[in-house]
Amino acid sequence: QGETREIVNSMFEAIRTLDAEKWDTLKEYHGPHIEGHNRAMRKLREQRLTLRRLVSKNNNAQADVMDLDVYELLMETVGKLSKTMWDKAS
């Protein structure tokens, strides 16, 4: 699996040299982070979590809410993906 990832990344970098702006835009909209984004949005829509519950899920109950990184908070709570068998093996 690791070798496949390297091959795909090399292929992406090769085509990226043709038109970096186009391929960077494509990666922004369909890259590996999108699965976490979709999971976060689905959970937020279904569970209707409050900010208090999100902060407490991330063990930041004592943190000043105004200083929290919102993106990191969402990805570490509702956007966190389950480990695959490939993640567990490494």
Solvent accessible surface area in square Angstrom, and as a share of the most:
residue,aa,sasa,rsa
1,Q,113,0.50
2,G,49,0.47
3,E,133,0.60
4,T,72,0.42
5,R,171,0.62
6,E,116,0.52
7,I,104,0.53
8,V,82,0.47
9,N,82,0.42
10,S,71,0.46
11,M,122,0.54
12,F,38,0.16
13,E,89,0.40
14,A,64,0.50
15,I,63,0.32
16,R,75,0.27
17,T,114,0.66
18,L,147,0.73
19,D,59,0.31
20,A,43,0.33
21,E,139,0.62
22,K,116,0.49
23,W,61,0.21
24,D,57,0.30
25,T,67,0.39
26,L,79,0.39
27,K,94,0.40
28,E,109,0.49
29,Y,145,0.55
30,H,133,0.60
31,G,11,0.11
32,P,113,0.71
33,H,61,0.27
34,I,43,0.22
35,E,113,0.51
36,G,6,0.06
37,H,49,0.22
38,N,84,0.43
39,R,64,0.23
40,A,0,0.00
41,M,92,0.41
42,R,103,0.38
43,K,46,0.20
44,L,40,0.20
45,R,148,0.54
46,E,119,0.53
47,Q,78,0.35
48,R,176,0.64
49,L,22,0.11
50,T,77,0.45
51,L,96,0.48
52,R,199,0.73
53,R,121,0.44
54,L,11,0.06
55,V,8,0.05
56,S,58,0.37
57,K,97,0.41
58,N,37,0.19
59,N,138,0.71
60,N,40,0.20
61,A,70,0.54
62,Q,177,0.79
63,A,39,0.30
64,D,86,0.45
65,V,67,0.39
66,M,169,0.76
67,D,116,0.60
68,L,35,0.18
69,D,84,0.43
70,V,98,0.56
71,Y,124,0.47
72,E,98,0.44
73,L,5,0.03
74,L,31,0.15
75,M,35,0.16
76,E,81,0.37
77,T,20,0.11
78,V,0,0.00
79,G,4,0.04
80,K,117,0.50
81,L,77,0.38
82,S,85,0.55
83,K,137,0.58
84,T,70,0.41
85,M,132,0.59
86,W,122,0.43
87,D,70,0.36
88,K,143,0.61
89,A,88,0.68
90,S,129,0.83
